[in-house]
Amino acid sequence: MTIISASLPDALVDQMDALIAARGFAGRSELLRAALREFITKETQTEGPRGKRSATLTLVYPEGSERRVAEVRHEYTEIVKSMVHAHTETHCVEVFILQGNGNRIREFTDRLRTHKDTRLAQVTYTDVDDAHAHGHHHGHTHR
């Protein structure tokens, strides 16, 4: 087994330790292995079709990083259809409505996710099969 080293904020380590105690993990390594397995599974399942996709992206980061987020967002204007910016007591929360090439959505998400200040970058694909968008096919007459 390979041993790696990672720098983590103290608050995140405290959260890890609390979760270890609450859920019965054998230790930090076991928790990290479980979290990474889940992350990798989720990421590979959302790859999906490479064509046109629709998604929402929820981003949480500390106040003061707005410029960095705006710079990244401006590189992906063709897929960012709308966004909402709000504040919690200590963080900014942005929700993006995305539509366009699936690879570009993944790139945008990865660019925001991999910044050291990002606390959460969660993408949810909202693709809907057009034939079932309204719960039925349109090949029949409505009465």
ABEGO torsion letter per residue (X at the ends): XBBBBBBBBAAAAAAAAAAAAAAGBAEAAAAAAAAAAAAAAAAAAAAEBABBBBBBBBBBBBBGAAAAAAAAAAAAAAABABBBBBBBAABBBBBBBBBEBAAAAAAAAAAAAABAABABBBBBBABBBAAAAAGBBAABBBX
